[in-house]
Amino acid sequence: MLDLEAWAATGVPLLRDPRDFVLELHQRHLPQPGTVVLAVLDASNRLTASASFVPWAHHTDGWQHRNAILSHLRQVTPHDLRQAAPTRTAVLLRCREGAAGWTEQDGAWMWALQDAAVLHGLRCGSFIALTPTGWQILGHERGGRTPHAGSWADGPVHTVTELPPRSARRRTAEPDQHGERSPRTRPAELPWAPTRVAAIEPARRTGTC
């Protein structure tokens, strides 16, 4: 675990435009409280890869957080261990309940981010806390009210209810008189209703033994 003073003393590079970065990351993942969002920035501070995950509730140790971060880094981006010096940066956003400011669990995640970045050949970047009062880059006096930990409810929710109704049939292509396929719209479907099944009489033996 790292306390806030030890974290600030590591010389974490500042984000070029933190407000736009936090907004972009939030729009990509719509994190709810309990979600961790991991991002990788290139040398120009552009977002090149990101992943979000919900850690196990009983995982509270920095080693466990480090393993989770490292596992997701390996899934979304190759390592830079062969380079003489890191050129890309790992940034972590933690969406949680509670008051703004540093907590012990934030300190465990800070240590985890720092160690996982080194093991993957990246620089350790900013740590962002997303709470009900807004977002804050811990260790730096940068923050804002929007987005916040409840902003995920304002975003688009991609569910099957957003699919078009079955009555809106897709356009299909059928061959015309010249052999070309032209689009044709199927008629709208009628509301579905169960069909009646006629009673089946018992089979009768007709053969002879």
C-alpha positions in Angstrom: 0.0 0.0 0.0 1.1 3.5 -0.8 0.0 6.5 1.2 -0.8 9.8 -0.6 2.6 11.4 0.2 4.5 8.3 -1.1 2.4 8.2 -4.2 2.9 11.9 -5.0 6.7 11.5 -4.5 6.9 8.9 -7.3 6.6 11.6 -9.9 3.5 10.3 -11.6 3.2 12.1 -15.0 0.2 14.4 -15.3 -2.6 13.9 -17.8 -2.6 16.5 -20.6 -6.3 17.1 -20.6 -7.7 15.2 -17.5 -11.3 16.4 -17.9 -11.7 15.1 -21.5 -9.8 11.9 -20.7 -12.0 11.0 -17.7 -15.1 11.8 -19.8 -13.9 9.6 -22.7 -13.0 6.7 -20.4 -16.3 7.0 -18.6 -18.3 7.0 -21.9 -16.4 3.9 -23.0 -17.0 1.8 -19.9 -19.8 3.4 -17.9 -18.3 2.2 -14.6 -20.5 1.5 -11.6 -19.3 1.6 -8.0 -17.0 -1.3 -7.5 -15.6 -1.2 -11.1 -12.0 -0.6 -11.9 -11.0 0.9 -15.3 -7.5 0.4 -16.7 -6.2 2.5 -19.6 -3.0 2.6 -21.6 -1.8 5.9 -23.2 0.8 6.2 -25.9 3.7 8.7 -26.0 1.3 11.4 -27.2 -1.1 10.8 -24.3 -3.7 9.2 -26.6 -5.8 6.3 -25.3 -4.7 3.1 -27.1 -6.3 0.4 -24.9 -8.6 0.0 -22.0 -10.4 -2.6 -19.9 -12.8 -2.6 -17.1 -13.4 -5.2 -14.5 -15.0 -5.8 -11.1 -12.5 -7.4 -8.6 -13.6 -10.0 -6.1 -15.0 -8.4 -3.0 -12.7 -10.4 -0.7 -9.6 -9.3 -2.7 -8.3 -6.4 -0.7 -4.5 -6.9 -0.8 -2.2 -5.0 -3.1 -0.8 -8.2 -4.4 -4.2 -9.4 -5.5 -4.9 -6.1 -7.2 -1.6 -6.2 -8.9 -2.3 -9.6 -10.4 -5.7 -8.5 -11.6 -4.2 -5.4 -13.3 -1.4 -7.4 -14.9 -3.8 -10.0 -16.2 -5.9 -7.4 -17.9 -2.9 -5.5 -19.3 -1.8 -8.7 -20.9 -5.2 -9.1 -22.6 -5.5 -5.7 -24.1 -1.9 -4.6 -25.0 1.6 -6.1 -25.6 4.3 -5.4 -23.1 7.2 -3.0 -23.7 9.8 -4.8 -21.7 12.3 -4.9 -24.6 12.4 -1.1 -24.8 15.2 0.9 -23.1 12.7 3.2 -21.5 8.9 3.1 -21.2 7.0 5.2 -23.7 3.5 4.2 -22.8 1.6 4.9 -19.5 -0.9 2.9 -17.5 -3.7 4.9 -15.8 -6.3 3.5 -13.4 -9.7 4.8 -12.5 -11.5 3.3 -9.5 -15.2 3.9 -9.2 -16.4 3.6 -5.6 -18.8 4.8 -3.0 -17.7 7.0 -0.1 -16.2 10.4 0.3 -13.7 11.8 -2.0 -10.0 11.7 -1.0 -7.5 8.9 -0.4 -8.5 5.7 1.3 -6.5 2.6 2.3 -7.9 0.6 -0.6 -6.9 3.4 -2.9 -3.4 3.0 -1.5 -3.5 -0.7 -2.2 -4.6 -0.1 -5.8 -1.8 2.6 -6.2 0.8 0.1 -5.2 -0.7 -2.5 -7.5 -0.8 -0.1 -10.5 2.8 0.9 -9.9 4.1 -2.7 -9.7 2.0 -4.0 -12.6 3.2 -1.1 -14.8 6.8 -2.0 -14.1 6.2 -5.7 -14.8 4.6 -4.8 -18.2 7.2 -2.3 -19.3 5.0 0.8 -18.8 5.2 4.0 -16.9 2.9 4.3 -13.9 0.4 7.0 -14.6 -2.4 8.8 -12.7 -4.8 7.3 -10.2 -8.4 8.6 -10.5 -11.1 8.2 -7.9 -14.6 8.4 -9.1 -17.0 9.0 -6.2 -20.6 10.2 -5.8 -19.2 13.8 -5.6 -17.2 13.6 -8.8 -13.8 12.6 -10.0 -10.4 13.5 -8.5 -6.8 12.7 -9.5 -5.3 11.7 -6.2 -2.0 13.4 -5.4 -2.9 16.3 -7.7 -5.3 19.2 -7.3 -7.3 18.2 -10.3 -10.9 17.1 -10.3 -14.5 17.9 -11.3 -18.1 17.1 -10.5 -19.0 15.3 -13.7 -18.8 12.4 -14.3 -19.4 10.9 -10.9 -20.0 7.4 -9.5 -23.7 7.6 -10.4 -23.3 8.9 -14.0 -23.4 5.4 -15.5 -27.2 5.5 -15.1 -27.4 8.5 -17.5 -25.5 6.6 -20.3 -27.0 4.4 -23.0 -27.7 0.9 -21.9 -27.3 -1.7 -24.6 -29.9 -4.3 -24.0 -32.2 -6.4 -26.2 -35.0 -4.0 -25.5 -33.3 -1.6 -27.9 -33.7 -4.0 -30.8 -36.4 -3.0 -33.4 -39.8 -4.6 -33.0 -40.4 -7.8 -34.9 -43.1 -6.0 -37.0 -40.4 -3.9 -38.6 -39.2 -6.6 -41.0 -35.8 -6.3 -42.6 -35.6 -5.6 -46.3 -34.8 -8.8 -48.3 -33.4 -9.1 -51.8 -35.2 -11.2 -54.4 -34.3 -11.7 -58.1 -36.2 -9.6 -60.6 -37.0 -10.5 -64.2 -33.4 -9.8 -65.3 -31.9 -12.0 -62.6 -30.8 -9.0 -60.5 -31.6 -9.0 -56.8 -33.6 -6.0 -55.7 -34.8 -5.1 -52.2 -38.3 -5.9 -51.2 -40.0 -5.2 -47.9 -41.8 -8.0 -46.3 -45.3 -7.3 -45.0 -45.6 -6.5 -41.3 -46.1 -9.5 -39.1 -49.4 -10.0 -37.4 -49.5 -10.4 -33.7 -48.6 -13.9 -32.7 -51.3 -16.1 -31.3 -51.2 -19.8 -30.5 -52.8 -22.0 -33.2 -55.3 -24.6 -32.4 -54.3 -28.2 -32.8 -56.9 -30.7 -34.0 -57.6 -33.6 -31.8 -55.8 -36.8 -32.9 -57.8 -40.0 -32.9 -56.2 -43.1 -31.6 -54.5 -45.2 -34.3 -56.4 -48.4 -35.3 -54.9 -51.7 -36.2 -55.8 -52.6 -39.8 -53.4 -55.5 -40.5 -54.1 -59.1 -39.8 -51.9 -61.5 -37.9 
